[in-house]
Amino acid sequence: MTYKILEDENEMPSLVNVQQKLKVKYSDGEISEAYDEIISLNEQGMLFSTEESLEDAVNSKQMNTGLKALC
């Protein structure tokens, strides 16, 4: 259900939108519980990446030219 809540979203959707999207398959209680867990992760900064963090990740890959593995 968590995947369905965030599917095709670039940022946190509203609870009302999520309930409308999933009300056929899940109860309001199930939706609210999953939504609250997602909100908690989002508040901890663990859900969506900022543009700055994405740029840092790309730059670190470009700069790292060291040996990665020997097989």
C-alpha positions as semicolon CSV with decimal commas, in nm:
position;residue;x (nm);y (nm);z (nm)
1;M;0,000;0,000;0,000
2;T;0,287;0,239;0,073
3;Y;0,406;0,209;-0,284
4;K;0,056;0,289;-0,410
5;I;0,043;0,600;-0,190
6;L;0,367;0,737;-0,334
7;E;0,328;0,605;-0,688
8;D;0,367;0,885;-0,945
9;E;0,427;1,145;-0,673
10;N;0,718;1,390;-0,656
11;E;0,623;1,510;-0,311
12;M;0,399;1,404;-0,025
13;P;0,035;1,379;-0,139
14;S;-0,248;1,494;0,087
15;L;-0,434;1,240;0,299
16;V;-0,761;1,327;0,122
17;N;-0,607;1,249;-0,218
18;V;-0,464;0,922;-0,089
19;Q;-0,798;0,817;0,060
20;Q;-0,977;0,890;-0,267
21;K;-0,714;0,697;-0,461
22;L;-0,719;0,385;-0,238
23;K;-1,065;0,376;-0,077
24;V;-1,186;0,093;-0,299
25;K;-0,918;-0,149;-0,183
26;Y;-0,825;-0,037;0,173
27;S;-1,008;0,084;0,484
28;D;-0,967;0,439;0,614
29;G;-0,780;0,299;0,916
30;E;-0,527;0,114;0,702
31;I;-0,475;0,417;0,481
32;S;-0,430;0,650;0,779
33;E;-0,179;0,418;0,946
34;A;0,033;0,384;0,632
35;Y;0,008;0,759;0,565
36;D;0,123;0,840;0,920
37;E;0,425;0,613;0,880
38;I;0,514;0,784;0,551
39;I;0,475;1,128;0,713
40;S;0,713;1,020;0,989
41;L;0,976;0,908;0,736
42;N;0,931;1,229;0,539
43;E;0,979;1,443;0,851
44;Q;1,302;1,255;0,925
45;G;1,426;1,337;0,575
46;M;1,436;0,971;0,477
47;L;1,177;0,974;0,200
48;F;1,243;1,231;-0,071
49;S;1,584;1,351;-0,186
50;T;1,660;1,716;-0,229
51;E;1,810;1,840;-0,553
52;E;2,127;1,925;-0,363
53;S;2,170;1,569;-0,233
54;L;2,113;1,428;-0,581
55;E;2,379;1,659;-0,725
56;D;2,621;1,556;-0,448
57;A;2,563;1,189;-0,531
58;V;2,630;1,246;-0,901
59;N;2,943;1,450;-0,828
60;S;3,081;1,189;-0,589
61;K;3,042;0,919;-0,853
62;Q;3,222;1,132;-1,111
63;M;3,512;1,202;-0,876
64;N;3,559;0,846;-0,749
65;T;3,793;0,685;-1,003
66;G;3,953;0,437;-0,765
67;L;3,962;0,063;-0,800
68;K;3,626;-0,083;-0,700
69;A;3,677;-0,458;-0,708
70;L;3,907;-0,736;-0,813
71;C;3,751;-1,055;-0,937
